Amino acid sequence: MRNRFQSIIVLLLLSAAIVPAASAAFQVVPWVEPTPEPTPVEEEPLPIIPALMLIGGISLIGYFFILPKYEANQRKKAFEKIRAESARLRDI
């Protein structure tokens, strides 16, 4: 029960981080007429940061939810292989 509760909390935290990043990554930027004077760097939006946040959030979901299931499946396959080998040697 505790593990499921922790998974729900992690999922809520990840979704709280991913949803704003996704909305910022796909935000429509209005067309601005070019001005002859240069604009300071602080006024320019950085669209790469929300995209990196989105990729990082997806990576965290994979790390916390997909990778443990994959590793458990690999351990199960290794155990079944050892068990089959043991049964084969027992029959000899």
mmCIF file as gemmi writes it, N, C-alpha and C atoms, coordinates in Angstrom:
data_model
loop_
_atom_site.group_PDB
_atom_site.id
_atom_site.type_symbol
_atom_site.label_atom_id
_atom_site.label_alt_id
_atom_site.label_comp_id
_atom_site.label_asym_id
_atom_site.label_entity_id
_atom_site.label_seq_id
_atom_site.pdbx_PDB_ins_code
_atom_site.Cartn_x
_atom_site.Cartn_y
_atom_site.Cartn_z
_atom_site.occupancy
_atom_site.B_iso_or_equiv
_atom_site.pdbx_formal_charge
_atom_site.auth_seq_id
_atom_site.auth_asym_id
_atom_site.pdbx_PDB_model_num
ATOM 1 N N . MET Axp A 1 ? 0.829 -1.201 0 1 0 ? 1 A 1
ATOM 2 C CA . MET Axp A 1 ? 0 0 0 1 0 ? 1 A 1
ATOM 3 C C . MET Axp A 1 ? 0.872 1.263 0 1 0 ? 1 A 1
ATOM 4 N N . ARG Axp A 2 ? 1.96 1.198 0.777 1 0 ? 2 A 1
ATOM 5 C CA . ARG Axp A 2 ? 2.828 2.37 0.874 1 0 ? 2 A 1
ATOM 6 C C . ARG Axp A 2 ? 3.488 2.674 -0.468 1 0 ? 2 A 1
ATOM 7 N N . ASN Axp A 3 ? 3.892 1.622 -1.186 1 0 ? 3 A 1
ATOM 8 C CA . ASN Axp A 3 ? 4.537 1.805 -2.476 1 0 ? 3 A 1
ATOM 9 C C . ASN Axp A 3 ? 3.574 2.448 -3.472 1 0 ? 3 A 1
ATOM 10 N N . ARG Axp A 4 ? 2.319 2.031 -3.452 1 0 ? 4 A 1
ATOM 11 C CA . ARG Axp A 4 ? 1.32 2.619 -4.35 1 0 ? 4 A 1
ATOM 12 C C . ARG Axp A 4 ? 1.104 4.095 -3.997 1 0 ? 4 A 1
ATOM 13 N N . PHE Axp A 5 ? 1.069 4.414 -2.708 1 0 ? 5 A 1
ATOM 14 C CA . PHE Axp A 5 ? 0.897 5.802 -2.28 1 0 ? 5 A 1
ATOM 15 C C . PHE Axp A 5 ? 2.072 6.656 -2.745 1 0 ? 5 A 1
ATOM 16 N N . GLN Axp A 6 ? 3.289 6.121 -2.62 1 0 ? 6 A 1
ATOM 17 C CA . GLN Axp A 6 ? 4.463 6.854 -3.088 1 0 ? 6 A 1
ATOM 18 C C . GLN Axp A 6 ? 4.417 7.057 -4.595 1 0 ? 6 A 1
ATOM 19 N N . SER Axp A 7 ? 3.961 6.049 -5.322 1 0 ? 7 A 1
ATOM 20 C CA . SER Axp A 7 ? 3.865 6.178 -6.777 1 0 ? 7 A 1
ATOM 21 C C . SER Axp A 7 ? 2.863 7.259 -7.164 1 0 ? 7 A 1
ATOM 22 N N . ILE Axp A 8 ? 1.757 7.327 -6.454 1 0 ? 8 A 1
ATOM 23 C CA . ILE Axp A 8 ? 0.751 8.35 -6.746 1 0 ? 8 A 1
ATOM 24 C C . ILE Axp A 8 ? 1.313 9.736 -6.463 1 0 ? 8 A 1
ATOM 25 N N . ILE Axp A 9 ? 2.026 9.887 -5.354 1 0 ? 9 A 1
ATOM 26 C CA . ILE Axp A 9 ? 2.624 11.185 -5.015 1 0 ? 9 A 1
ATOM 27 C C . ILE Axp A 9 ? 3.647 11.592 -6.074 1 0 ? 9 A 1
ATOM 28 N N . VAL Axp A 10 ? 4.497 10.653 -6.493 1 0 ? 10 A 1
ATOM 29 C CA . VAL Axp A 10 ? 5.502 10.963 -7.515 1 0 ? 10 A 1
ATOM 30 C C . VAL Axp A 10 ? 4.826 11.333 -8.822 1 0 ? 10 A 1
ATOM 31 N N . LEU Axp A 11 ? 3.77 10.61 -9.187 1 0 ? 11 A 1
ATOM 32 C CA . LEU Axp A 11 ? 3.051 10.917 -10.418 1 0 ? 11 A 1
ATOM 33 C C . LEU Axp A 11 ? 2.426 12.309 -10.364 1 0 ? 11 A 1
ATOM 34 N N . LEU Axp A 12 ? 1.872 12.686 -9.229 1 0 ? 12 A 1
ATOM 35 C CA . LEU Axp A 12 ? 1.298 14.024 -9.092 1 0 ? 12 A 1
ATOM 36 C C . LEU Axp A 12 ? 2.377 15.101 -9.196 1 0 ? 12 A 1
ATOM 37 N N . LEU Axp A 13 ? 3.519 14.869 -8.575 1 0 ? 13 A 1
ATOM 38 C CA . LEU Axp A 13 ? 4.607 15.847 -8.655 1 0 ? 13 A 1
ATOM 39 C C . LEU Axp A 13 ? 5.137 15.968 -10.079 1 0 ? 13 A 1
ATOM 40 N N . LEU Axp A 14 ? 5.271 14.835 -10.764 1 0 ? 14 A 1
ATOM 41 C CA . LEU Axp A 14 ? 5.757 14.877 -12.14 1 0 ? 14 A 1
ATOM 42 C C . LEU Axp A 14 ? 4.766 15.574 -13.058 1 0 ? 14 A 1
ATOM 43 N N . SER Axp A 15 ? 3.482 15.295 -12.862 1 0 ? 15 A 1
ATOM 44 C CA . SER Axp A 15 ? 2.493 15.961 -13.714 1 0 ? 15 A 1
ATOM 45 C C . SER Axp A 15 ? 2.452 17.454 -13.415 1 0 ? 15 A 1
ATOM 46 N N . ALA Axp A 16 ? 2.693 17.837 -12.166 1 0 ? 16 A 1
ATOM 47 C CA . ALA Axp A 16 ? 2.739 19.263 -11.84 1 0 ? 16 A 1
ATOM 48 C C . ALA Axp A 16 ? 3.926 19.938 -12.511 1 0 ? 16 A 1
ATOM 49 N N . ALA Axp A 17 ? 4.991 19.194 -12.771 1 0 ? 17 A 1
ATOM 50 C CA . ALA Axp A 17 ? 6.151 19.766 -13.454 1 0 ? 17 A 1
ATOM 51 C C . ALA Axp A 17 ? 6.005 19.717 -14.968 1 0 ? 17 A 1
ATOM 52 N N . ILE Axp A 18 ? 5.324 18.69 -15.476 1 0 ? 18 A 1
ATOM 53 C CA . ILE Axp A 18 ? 5.254 18.496 -16.927 1 0 ? 18 A 1
ATOM 54 C C . ILE Axp A 18 ? 4.193 19.369 -17.576 1 0 ? 18 A 1
ATOM 55 N N . VAL Axp A 19 ? 3.043 19.514 -16.951 1 0 ? 19 A 1
ATOM 56 C CA . VAL Axp A 19 ? 1.939 20.248 -17.585 1 0 ? 19 A 1
ATOM 57 C C . VAL Axp A 19 ? 2.308 21.699 -17.882 1 0 ? 19 A 1
ATOM 58 N N . PRO Axp A 20 ? 2.896 22.459 -16.953 1 0 ? 20 A 1
ATOM 59 C CA . PRO Axp A 20 ? 3.29 23.827 -17.32 1 0 ? 20 A 1
ATOM 60 C C . PRO Axp A 20 ? 4.369 23.86 -18.399 1 0 ? 20 A 1
ATOM 61 N N . ALA Axp A 21 ? 5.281 22.893 -18.358 1 0 ? 21 A 1
ATOM 62 C CA . ALA Axp A 21 ? 6.331 22.86 -19.38 1 0 ? 21 A 1
ATOM 63 C C . ALA Axp A 21 ? 5.738 22.566 -20.749 1 0 ? 21 A 1
ATOM 64 N N . ALA Axp A 22 ? 4.777 21.655 -20.795 1 0 ? 22 A 1
ATOM 65 C CA . ALA Axp A 22 ? 4.157 21.322 -22.079 1 0 ? 22 A 1
ATOM 66 C C . ALA Axp A 22 ? 3.361 22.502 -22.618 1 0 ? 22 A 1
ATOM 67 N N . SER Axp A 23 ? 2.644 23.188 -21.745 1 0 ? 23 A 1
ATOM 68 C CA . SER Axp A 23 ? 1.868 24.33 -22.222 1 0 ? 23 A 1
ATOM 69 C C . SER Axp A 23 ? 2.783 25.468 -22.665 1 0 ? 23 A 1
ATOM 70 N N . ALA Axp A 24 ? 3.916 25.63 -21.99 1 0 ? 24 A 1
ATOM 71 C CA . ALA Axp A 24 ? 4.855 26.679 -22.396 1 0 ? 24 A 1
ATOM 72 C C . ALA Axp A 24 ? 5.588 26.297 -23.678 1 0 ? 24 A 1
ATOM 73 N N . ALA Axp A 25 ? 5.821 25.007 -23.874 1 0 ? 25 A 1
ATOM 74 C CA . ALA Axp A 25 ? 6.54 24.569 -25.068 1 0 ? 25 A 1
ATOM 75 C C . ALA Axp A 25 ? 5.707 24.774 -26.324 1 0 ? 25 A 1
ATOM 76 N N . PHE Axp A 26 ? 4.399 24.67 -26.203 1 0 ? 26 A 1
ATOM 77 C CA . PHE Axp A 26 ? 3.526 24.791 -27.363 1 0 ? 26 A 1
ATOM 78 C C . PHE Axp A 26 ? 2.738 26.097 -27.365 1 0 ? 26 A 1
ATOM 79 N N . GLN Axp A 27 ? 3.239 27.078 -26.654 1 0 ? 27 A 1
ATOM 80 C CA . GLN Axp A 27 ? 2.567 28.366 -26.58 1 0 ? 27 A 1
ATOM 81 C C . GLN Axp A 27 ? 2.737 29.115 -27.902 1 0 ? 27 A 1
ATOM 82 N N . VAL Axp A 28 ? 1.674 29.758 -28.332 1 0 ? 28 A 1
ATOM 83 C CA . VAL Axp A 28 ? 1.721 30.523 -29.578 1 0 ? 28 A 1
ATOM 84 C C . VAL Axp A 28 ? 2.378 31.868 -29.291 1 0 ? 28 A 1
ATOM 85 N N . VAL Axp A 29 ? 3.412 32.162 -30.041 1 0 ? 29 A 1
ATOM 86 C CA . VAL Axp A 29 ? 4.12 33.432 -29.887 1 0 ? 29 A 1
ATOM 87 C C . VAL Axp A 29 ? 3.599 34.384 -30.952 1 0 ? 29 A 1
ATOM 88 N N . PRO Axp A 30 ? 3.075 35.537 -30.559 1 0 ? 30 A 1
ATOM 89 C CA . PRO Axp A 30 ? 2.542 36.467 -31.558 1 0 ? 30 A 1
ATOM 90 C C . PRO Axp A 30 ? 3.658 37.047 -32.434 1 0 ? 30 A 1
ATOM 91 N N . TRP Axp A 31 ? 3.279 37.376 -33.654 1 0 ? 31 A 1
ATOM 92 C CA . TRP Axp A 31 ? 4.238 37.959 -34.592 1 0 ? 31 A 1
ATOM 93 C C . TRP Axp A 31 ? 4.539 39.383 -34.169 1 0 ? 31 A 1
ATOM 94 N N . VAL Axp A 32 ? 5.813 39.701 -34.101 1 0 ? 32 A 1
ATOM 95 C CA . VAL Axp A 32 ? 6.243 41.045 -33.735 1 0 ? 32 A 1
ATOM 96 C C . VAL Axp A 32 ? 7.021 41.596 -34.92 1 0 ? 32 A 1
ATOM 97 N N . GLU Axp A 33 ? 6.643 42.806 -35.323 1 0 ? 33 A 1
ATOM 98 C CA . GLU Axp A 33 ? 7.359 43.443 -36.427 1 0 ? 33 A 1
ATOM 99 C C . GLU Axp A 33 ? 8.803 43.7 -36.011 1 0 ? 33 A 1
ATOM 100 N N . PRO Axp A 34 ? 9.747 43.459 -36.911 1 0 ? 34 A 1
ATOM 101 C CA . PRO Axp A 34 ? 11.145 43.716 -36.556 1 0 ? 34 A 1
ATOM 102 C C . PRO Axp A 34 ? 11.386 45.208 -36.321 1 0 ? 34 A 1
ATOM 103 N N . THR Axp A 35 ? 12.155 45.479 -35.317 1 0 ? 35 A 1
ATOM 104 C CA . THR Axp A 35 ? 12.484 46.867 -34.986 1 0 ? 35 A 1
ATOM 105 C C . THR Axp A 35 ? 13.927 47.134 -35.392 1 0 ? 35 A 1
ATOM 106 N N . PRO Axp A 36 ? 14.226 48.363 -35.779 1 0 ? 36 A 1
ATOM 107 C CA . PRO Axp A 36 ? 15.601 48.654 -36.194 1 0 ? 36 A 1
ATOM 108 C C . PRO Axp A 36 ? 16.595 48.613 -35.03 1 0 ? 36 A 1
ATOM 109 N N . GLU Axp A 37 ? 16.144 48.946 -33.816 1 0 ? 37 A 1
ATOM 110 C CA . GLU Axp A 37 ? 17.084 48.932 -32.691 1 0 ? 37 A 1
ATOM 111 C C . GLU Axp A 37 ? 17.163 47.51 -32.117 1 0 ? 37 A 1
ATOM 112 N N . PRO Axp A 38 ? 18.325 47.11 -31.655 1 0 ? 38 A 1
ATOM 113 C CA . PRO Axp A 38 ? 18.466 45.757 -31.1 1 0 ? 38 A 1
ATOM 114 C C . PRO Axp A 38 ? 17.721 45.627 -29.772 1 0 ? 38 A 1
ATOM 115 N N . THR Axp A 39 ? 17.223 44.451 -29.522 1 0 ? 39 A 1
ATOM 116 C CA . THR Axp A 39 ? 16.519 44.203 -28.262 1 0 ? 39 A 1
ATOM 117 C C . THR Axp A 39 ? 17.461 43.495 -27.295 1 0 ? 39 A 1
ATOM 118 N N . PRO Axp A 40 ? 17.332 43.782 -26.017 1 0 ? 40 A 1
ATOM 119 C CA . PRO Axp A 40 ? 18.184 43.098 -25.033 1 0 ? 40 A 1
ATOM 120 C C . PRO Axp A 40 ? 17.87 41.597 -24.988 1 0 ? 40 A 1
ATOM 121 N N . VAL Axp A 41 ? 18.829 40.841 -24.544 1 0 ? 41 A 1
ATOM 122 C CA . VAL Axp A 41 ? 18.678 39.386 -24.5 1 0 ? 41 A 1
ATOM 123 C C . VAL Axp A 41 ? 17.602 38.979 -23.5 1 0 ? 41 A 1
ATOM 124 N N . GLU Axp A 42 ? 17.414 39.748 -22.429 1 0 ? 42 A 1
ATOM 125 C CA . GLU Axp A 42 ? 16.44 39.388 -21.401 1 0 ? 42 A 1
ATOM 126 C C . GLU Axp A 42 ? 15.011 39.391 -21.938 1 0 ? 42 A 1
ATOM 127 N N . GLU Axp A 43 ? 14.733 40.149 -22.972 1 0 ? 43 A 1
ATOM 128 C CA . GLU Axp A 43 ? 13.375 40.216 -23.505 1 0 ? 43 A 1
ATOM 129 C C . GLU Axp A 43 ? 13.052 39.06 -24.445 1 0 ? 43 A 1
ATOM 130 N N . GLU Axp A 44 ? 14.067 38.37 -24.937 1 0 ? 44 A 1
ATOM 131 C CA . GLU Axp A 44 ? 13.836 37.276 -25.873 1 0 ? 44 A 1
ATOM 132 C C . GLU Axp A 44 ? 13.395 36.027 -25.109 1 0 ? 44 A 1
ATOM 133 N N . PRO Axp A 45 ? 12.345 35.363 -25.572 1 0 ? 45 A 1
ATOM 134 C CA . PRO Axp A 45 ? 11.939 34.12 -24.895 1 0 ? 45 A 1
ATOM 135 C C . PRO Axp A 45 ? 12.916 32.988 -25.204 1 0 ? 45 A 1
ATOM 136 N N . LEU Axp A 46 ? 13.041 32.072 -24.277 1 0 ? 46 A 1
ATOM 137 C CA . LEU Axp A 46 ? 13.911 30.918 -24.468 1 0 ? 46 A 1
ATOM 138 C C . LEU Axp A 46 ? 13.032 29.673 -24.624 1 0 ? 46 A 1
ATOM 139 N N . PRO Axp A 47 ? 12.676 29.308 -25.846 1 0 ? 47 A 1
ATOM 140 C CA . PRO Axp A 47 ? 11.761 28.178 -26.02 1 0 ? 47 A 1
ATOM 141 C C . PRO Axp A 47 ? 12.404 26.826 -25.741 1 0 ? 47 A 1
ATOM 142 N N . ILE Axp A 48 ? 13.724 26.774 -25.631 1 0 ? 48 A 1
ATOM 143 C CA . ILE Axp A 48 ? 14.374 25.484 -25.406 1 0 ? 48 A 1
ATOM 144 C C . ILE Axp A 48 ? 14.186 25.005 -23.974 1 0 ? 48 A 1
ATOM 145 N N . ILE Axp A 49 ? 14.036 25.912 -23.019 1 0 ? 49 A 1
ATOM 146 C CA . ILE Axp A 49 ? 13.914 25.514 -21.618 1 0 ? 49 A 1
ATOM 147 C C . ILE Axp A 49 ? 12.636 24.715 -21.368 1 0 ? 49 A 1
ATOM 148 N N . PRO Axp A 50 ? 11.453 25.148 -21.825 1 0 ? 50 A 1
ATOM 149 C CA . PRO Axp A 50 ? 10.263 24.306 -21.62 1 0 ? 50 A 1
ATOM 150 C C . PRO Axp A 50 ? 10.367 22.955 -22.318 1 0 ? 50 A 1
ATOM 151 N N . ALA Axp A 51 ? 10.997 22.925 -23.48 1 0 ? 51 A 1
ATOM 152 C CA . ALA Axp A 51 ? 11.158 21.644 -24.176 1 0 ? 51 A 1
ATOM 153 C C . ALA Axp A 51 ? 12.058 20.708 -23.368 1 0 ? 51 A 1
ATOM 154 N N . LEU Axp A 52 ? 13.124 21.248 -22.785 1 0 ? 52 A 1
ATOM 155 C CA . LEU Axp A 52 ? 13.997 20.423 -21.949 1 0 ? 52 A 1
ATOM 156 C C . LEU Axp A 52 ? 13.271 19.95 -20.696 1 0 ? 52 A 1
ATOM 157 N N . MET Axp A 53 ? 12.425 20.803 -20.123 1 0 ? 53 A 1
ATOM 158 C CA . MET Axp A 53 ? 11.639 20.393 -18.965 1 0 ? 53 A 1
ATOM 159 C C . MET Axp A 53 ? 10.693 19.259 -19.332 1 0 ? 53 A 1
ATOM 160 N N . LEU Axp A 54 ? 10.097 19.343 -20.505 1 0 ? 54 A 1
ATOM 161 C CA . LEU Axp A 54 ? 9.18 18.3 -20.963 1 0 ? 54 A 1
ATOM 162 C C . LEU Axp A 54 ? 9.924 16.977 -21.154 1 0 ? 54 A 1
ATOM 163 N N . ILE Axp A 55 ? 11.082 17.038 -21.785 1 0 ? 55 A 1
ATOM 164 C CA . ILE Axp A 55 ? 11.877 15.821 -21.994 1 0 ? 55 A 1
ATOM 165 C C . ILE Axp A 55 ? 12.337 15.245 -20.654 1 0 ? 55 A 1
ATOM 166 N N . GLY Axp A 56 ? 12.739 16.118 -19.741 1 0 ? 56 A 1
ATOM 167 C CA . GLY Axp A 56 ? 13.154 15.652 -18.418 1 0 ? 56 A 1
ATOM 168 C C . GLY Axp A 56 ? 12.019 15.008 -17.648 1 0 ? 56 A 1
ATOM 169 N N . GLY Axp A 57 ? 10.829 15.571 -17.747 1 0 ? 57 A 1
ATOM 170 C CA . GLY Axp A 57 ? 9.67 14.98 -17.073 1 0 ? 57 A 1
ATOM 171 C C . GLY Axp A 57 ? 9.327 13.615 -17.629 1 0 ? 57 A 1
ATOM 172 N N . ILE Axp A 58 ? 9.386 13.479 -18.945 1 0 ? 58 A 1
ATOM 173 C CA . ILE Axp A 58 ? 9.114 12.18 -19.56 1 0 ? 58 A 1
ATOM 174 C C . ILE Axp A 58 ? 10.179 11.168 -19.139 1 0 ? 58 A 1
ATOM 175 N N . SER Axp A 59 ? 11.419 11.614 -19.048 1 0 ? 59 A 1
ATOM 176 C CA . SER Axp A 59 ? 12.496 10.72 -18.609 1 0 ? 59 A 1
ATOM 177 C C . SER Axp A 59 ? 12.283 10.264 -17.171 1 0 ? 59 A 1
ATOM 178 N N . LEU Axp A 60 ? 11.826 11.165 -16.313 1 0 ? 60 A 1
ATOM 179 C CA . LEU Axp A 60 ? 11.567 10.783 -14.924 1 0 ? 60 A 1
ATOM 180 C C . LEU Axp A 60 ? 10.434 9.771 -14.826 1 0 ? 60 A 1
ATOM 181 N N . ILE Axp A 61 ? 9.403 9.954 -15.639 1 0 ? 61 A 1
ATOM 182 C CA . ILE Axp A 61 ? 8.307 8.977 -15.644 1 0 ? 61 A 1
ATOM 183 C C . ILE Axp A 61 ? 8.84 7.613 -16.061 1 0 ? 61 A 1
ATOM 184 N N . GLY Axp A 62 ? 9.664 7.588 -17.09 1 0 ? 62 A 1
ATOM 185 C CA . GLY Axp A 62 ? 10.249 6.322 -17.515 1 0 ? 62 A 1
ATOM 186 C C . GLY Axp A 62 ? 11.12 5.705 -16.438 1 0 ? 62 A 1
ATOM 187 N N . TYR Axp A 63 ? 11.894 6.535 -15.748 1 0 ? 63 A 1
ATOM 188 C CA . TYR Axp A 63 ? 12.798 6.03 -14.711 1 0 ? 63 A 1
ATOM 189 C C . TYR Axp A 63 ? 12.029 5.467 -13.525 1 0 ? 63 A 1
ATOM 190 N N . PHE Axp A 64 ? 10.967 6.143 -13.103 1 0 ? 64 A 1
ATOM 191 C CA . PHE Axp A 64 ? 10.246 5.713 -11.91 1 0 ? 64 A 1
ATOM 192 C C . PHE Axp A 64 ? 9.193 4.646 -12.175 1 0 ? 64 A 1
ATOM 193 N N . PHE Axp A 65 ? 8.642 4.573 -13.386 1 0 ? 65 A 1
ATOM 194 C CA . PHE Axp A 65 ? 7.526 3.672 -13.621 1 0 ? 65 A 1
ATOM 195 C C . PHE Axp A 65 ? 7.826 2.571 -14.634 1 0 ? 65 A 1
ATOM 196 N N . ILE Axp A 66 ? 8.578 2.854 -15.679 1 0 ? 66 A 1
ATOM 197 C CA . ILE Axp A 66 ? 8.809 1.851 -16.717 1 0 ? 66 A 1
ATOM 198 C C . ILE Axp A 66 ? 10.038 1.009 -16.403 1 0 ? 66 A 1
ATOM 199 N N . LEU Axp A 67 ? 11.121 1.634 -15.97 1 0 ? 67 A 1
ATOM 200 C CA . LEU Axp A 67 ? 12.364 0.913 -15.706 1 0 ? 67 A 1
ATOM 201 C C . LEU Axp A 67 ? 12.22 -0.159 -14.623 1 0 ? 67 A 1
ATOM 202 N N . PRO Axp A 68 ? 11.557 0.09 -13.483 1 0 ? 68 A 1
ATOM 203 C CA . PRO Axp A 68 ? 11.416 -0.987 -12.487 1 0 ? 68 A 1
ATOM 204 C C . PRO Axp A 68 ? 10.658 -2.201 -13.028 1 0 ? 68 A 1
ATOM 205 N N . LYS Axp A 69 ? 9.636 -1.969 -13.845 1 0 ? 69 A 1
ATOM 206 C CA . LYS Axp A 69 ? 8.9 -3.098 -14.42 1 0 ? 69 A 1
ATOM 207 C C . LYS Axp A 69 ? 9.787 -3.875 -15.387 1 0 ? 69 A 1
ATOM 208 N N . TYR Axp A 70 ? 10.595 -3.165 -16.161 1 0 ? 70 A 1
ATOM 209 C CA . TYR Axp A 70 ? 11.51 -3.823 -17.094 1 0 ? 70 A 1
ATOM 210 C C . TYR Axp A 70 ? 12.541 -4.659 -16.34 1 0 ? 70 A 1
ATOM 211 N N . GLU Axp A 71 ? 13.118 -4.091 -15.27 1 0 ? 71 A 1
ATOM 212 C CA . GLU Axp A 71 ? 14.117 -4.821 -14.495 1 0 ? 71 A 1
ATOM 213 C C . GLU Axp A 71 ? 13.505 -6.034 -13.811 1 0 ? 71 A 1
ATOM 214 N N . ALA Axp A 72 ? 12.284 -5.897 -13.3 1 0 ? 72 A 1
ATOM 215 C CA . ALA Axp A 72 ? 11.616 -7.038 -12.672 1 0 ? 72 A 1
ATOM 216 C C . ALA Axp A 72 ? 11.367 -8.141 -13.692 1 0 ? 72 A 1
ATOM 217 N N . ASN Axp A 73 ? 10.995 -7.762 -14.899 1 0 ? 73 A 1
ATOM 218 C CA . ASN Axp A 73 ? 10.767 -8.753 -15.949 1 0 ? 73 A 1
ATOM 219 C C . ASN Axp A 73 ? 12.071 -9.459 -16.313 1 0 ? 73 A 1
ATOM 220 N N . GLN Axp A 74 ? 13.181 -8.716 -16.365 1 0 ? 74 A 1
ATOM 221 C CA . GLN Axp A 74 ? 14.476 -9.324 -16.67 1 0 ? 74 A 1
ATOM 222 C C . GLN Axp A 74 ? 14.898 -10.297 -15.564 1 0 ? 74 A 1
ATOM 223 N N . ARG Axp A 75 ? 14.681 -9.925 -14.296 1 0 ? 75 A 1
ATOM 224 C CA . ARG Axp A 75 ? 15.011 -10.826 -13.185 1 0 ? 75 A 1
ATOM 225 C C . ARG Axp A 75 ? 14.15 -12.085 -13.236 1 0 ? 75 A 1
ATOM 226 N N . LYS Axp A 76 ? 12.873 -11.91 -13.585 1 0 ? 76 A 1
ATOM 227 C CA . LYS Axp A 76 ? 11.965 -13.057 -13.681 1 0 ? 76 A 1
ATOM 228 C C . LYS Axp A 76 ? 12.424 -14.013 -14.781 1 0 ? 76 A 1
ATOM 229 N N . LYS Axp A 77 ? 12.834 -13.463 -15.927 1 0 ? 77 A 1
ATOM 230 C CA . LYS Axp A 77 ? 13.323 -14.306 -17.019 1 0 ? 77 A 1
ATOM 231 C C . LYS Axp A 77 ? 14.59 -15.05 -16.606 1 0 ? 77 A 1
ATOM 232 N N . ALA Axp A 78 ? 15.5 -14.369 -15.914 1 0 ? 78 A 1
ATOM 233 C CA . ALA Axp A 78 ? 16.737 -15.01 -15.466 1 0 ? 78 A 1
ATOM 234 C C . ALA Axp A 78 ? 16.428 -16.119 -14.463 1 0 ? 78 A 1
ATOM 235 N N . PHE Axp A 79 ? 15.488 -15.874 -13.561 1 0 ? 79 A 1
ATOM 236 C CA . PHE Axp A 79 ? 15.104 -16.889 -12.579 1 0 ? 79 A 1
ATOM 237 C C . PHE Axp A 79 ? 14.489 -18.101 -13.27 1 0 ? 79 A 1
ATOM 238 N N . GLU Axp A 80 ? 13.613 -17.873 -14.239 1 0 ? 80 A 1
ATOM 239 C CA . GLU Axp A 80 ? 12.992 -18.981 -14.973 1 0 ? 80 A 1
ATOM 240 C C . GLU Axp A 80 ? 14.048 -19.781 -15.737 1 0 ? 80 A 1
ATOM 241 N N . LYS Axp A 81 ? 15.038 -19.101 -16.279 1 0 ? 81 A 1
ATOM 242 C CA . LYS Axp A 81 ? 16.112 -19.788 -17.005 1 0 ? 81 A 1
ATOM 243 C C . LYS Axp A 81 ? 16.913 -20.677 -16.06 1 0 ? 81 A 1
ATOM 244 N N . ILE Axp A 82 ? 17.242 -20.155 -14.875 1 0 ? 82 A 1
ATOM 245 C CA . ILE Axp A 82 ? 17.976 -20.943 -13.885 1 0 ? 82 A 1
ATOM 246 C C . ILE Axp A 82 ? 17.13 -22.115 -13.414 1 0 ? 82 A 1
ATOM 247 N N . ARG Axp A 83 ? 15.852 -21.888 -13.206 1 0 ? 83 A 1
ATOM 248 C CA . ARG Axp A 83 ? 14.95 -22.956 -12.763 1 0 ? 83 A 1
ATOM 249 C C . ARG Axp A 83 ? 14.837 -24.06 -13.814 1 0 ? 83 A 1
ATOM 250 N N . ALA Axp A 84 ? 14.739 -23.67 -15.077 1 0 ? 84 A 1
ATOM 251 C CA . ALA Axp A 84 ? 14.658 -24.663 -16.15 1 0 ? 84 A 1
ATOM 252 C C . ALA Axp A 84 ? 15.963 -25.45 -16.247 1 0 ? 84 A 1
ATOM 253 N N . GLU Axp A 85 ? 17.092 -24.769 -16.099 1 0 ? 85 A 1
ATOM 254 C CA . GLU Axp A 85 ? 18.389 -25.451 -16.135 1 0 ? 85 A 1
ATOM 255 C C . GLU Axp A 85 ? 18.522 -26.408 -14.961 1 0 ? 85 A 1
ATOM 256 N N . SER Axp A 86 ? 18.057 -25.995 -13.786 1 0 ? 86 A 1
ATOM 257 C CA . SER Axp A 86 ? 18.102 -26.851 -12.607 1 0 ? 86 A 1
ATOM 258 C C . SER Axp A 86 ? 17.225 -28.083 -12.802 1 0 ? 86 A 1
ATOM 259 N N . ALA Axp A 87 ? 16.047 -27.903 -13.364 1 0 ? 87 A 1
ATOM 260 C CA . ALA Axp A 87 ? 15.158 -29.041 -13.621 1 0 ? 87 A 1
ATOM 261 C C . ALA Axp A 87 ? 15.773 -29.983 -14.647 1 0 ? 87 A 1
ATOM 262 N N . ARG Axp A 88 ? 16.441 -29.434 -15.641 1 0 ? 88 A 1
ATOM 263 C CA . ARG Axp A 88 ? 17.085 -30.268 -16.663 1 0 ? 88 A 1
ATOM 264 C C . ARG Axp A 88 ? 18.222 -31.08 -16.044 1 0 ? 88 A 1
ATOM 265 N N . LEU Axp A 89 ? 19.014 -30.449 -15.181 1 0 ? 89 A 1
ATOM 266 C CA . LEU Axp A 89 ? 20.113 -31.163 -14.536 1 0 ? 89 A 1
ATOM 267 C C . LEU Axp A 89 ? 19.599 -32.205 -13.547 1 0 ? 89 A 1
ATOM 268 N N . ARG Axp A 90 ? 18.48 -31.947 -12.916 1 0 ? 90 A 1
ATOM 269 C CA . ARG Axp A 90 ? 17.895 -32.888 -11.976 1 0 ? 90 A 1
ATOM 270 C C . ARG Axp A 90 ? 17.419 -34.151 -12.697 1 0 ? 90 A 1
ATOM 271 N N . ASP Axp A 91 ? 16.952 -33.99 -13.932 1 0 ? 91 A 1
ATOM 272 C CA . ASP Axp A 91 ? 16.448 -35.126 -14.697 1 0 ? 91 A 1
ATOM 273 C C . ASP Axp A 91 ? 17.567 -36.019 -15.214 1 0 ? 91 A 1
ATOM 274 N N . ILE Axp A 92 ? 18.781 -35.498 -15.271 1 0 ? 92 A 1
ATOM 275 C CA . ILE Axp A 92 ? 19.899 -36.291 -15.825 1 0 ? 92 A 1
ATOM 276 C C . ILE Axp A 92 ? 20.323 -37.37 -14.886 1 0 ? 92 A 1
